[in-house]
Amino acid sequence: MLEEVLLAGFGGQGILSAGMLLAQAGMAHGLYVAWIPSYGPEMRGGTANCGVTLSDRPISCPLVTEPTTLLAMNQPSLDKFAPKVKPGGLIIYNSSLARWNKELGLGRRMLGLDATAQAEAIGNVRVAVNVLVGAFIALTQIIPLEKAKEALRVVLPPHRHHLIAANEKALEVGANLALAKVGEGIALR
């Protein structure tokens, strides 16, 4: 089993932390992992993305150039990286800040979730990326959701531990939304 995940968005959306969360949870689950960040010189508002590889075998190359899954938090990220997703791959995007484009999804499964609105309902817009992460975990079953929740305590620095409950809720909401869409018979585009 091999999942090559690309997470992308603006700086300040928690992209790199979400990638670290997947990597930490994967390690805790006994998988081989790689995490490679990429970001512009701006702290907030610039581009940010990271590649996370999760595998049950040693990883020969940690770079994610043709992801099996894309988690896109905004339109520029969706436009830039969706064409690179392997045919048959999965694209989960924040429909609060991005719109589905038929050409982007050709030969790929696409799921839009209103992650920003869901995070606002939880009480903290900064957890929106974990709505997408929760959906990814539920749809791929690559790691148990509980491992991701446990990893929050490792990934978040102590001064951010007050955000653990909101992040756990975001993971749960994303997982439930994804499973509900599939369970309702709504096929991924």
C-alpha positions, -999 to +999 in steps of 0.1 A: +000+000+000+013+034-009-003+068-005+014+099-018-005+129-005+000+165-015-015+192+008-016+227-006-029+261+003-019+295+016+006+300+044-013+303+077-039+276+068-020+249+087-009+230+056+026+220+069+012+211+104-015+189+087+012+171+067+032+166+099+000+153+115-004+126+088+033+117+090+032+114+128+000+093+128+014+071+100+046+064+121+025+057+152+005+032+130+037+015+120+040+028+084+070+041+066+066+079+061+082+109+045+072+146+049+087+172+026+075+209+031+076+236+005+067+273+011+073+308-001+092+334+018+060+349+033+047+334+066+011+341+060-006+345+026+022+330+006+020+296-010+025+265+011+024+228+003+039+196+015+041+160+003+035+131+027+042+096+017+026+067+037+036+032+029+038-003+043+072-007+025+104+013+026+100+045+006+124+048-024+118+085-031+102+110-006+092+135-033+055+136-042+054+146-078+024+126-089+002+124-058-024+097-053-044+123-032-045+161-032-059+181-003-064+216-017-074+245+005-079+271-021-084+277-059-048+284-069-037+251-052-065+232-068-057+247-102-020+241-099-019+206-085-051+188-096-036+180-130-007+163-114-028+138-094-025+103-108-055+090-129-080+074-106-066+095-077-085+114-051-089+152-048-105+166-017-109+204-018-122+232+004-153+242-015-155+274+007-125+287-013-123+266-044-147+256-071-148+222-089-137+224-125-147+195-148-114+196-166-094+194-134-111+162-123-110+142-155-101+107-145-100+115-108-124+113-079-132+147-065-149+157-032-156+192-022-162+200+015-171+234+029-141+231+053-139+268+062-176+270+072-173+237+091-143+251+110-161+283+118-190+262+132-165+244+154-153+278+166-119+282+150-113+287+113-076+276+117-087+240+119-103+239+084-075+219+069-081+191+093-117+188+080-100+177+047-075+155+066-104+137+084-121+131+051-089+117+036-085+093+065-121+081+064-121+075+026-087+058+024-086+040+058-048+044+056-046+051+093-071+050+121-087+084+130-077+078+166-040+078+156-044+112+140-061+125+171-032+111+193-007+127+169-021+162+176-004+161+210+030+155+194+026+178+164+011+209+181+035+228+203+025+231+240+013+267+236-012+254+209-026+225+230-057+246+237-065+239+200-065+201+203-102+197+210-111+219+180-087+199+158-101+166+170-136+179+162-124+190+127-110+155+120-143+139+131-165+163+111-144+157+079-146+120+083-183+120+090-190+143+060-170+122+036-186+090+048-221+105+046-215+117+010-204+082+000-231+066+021-258+087+005-249+072-028-233+104-040-204+093-061-172+111-060-169+131-092 
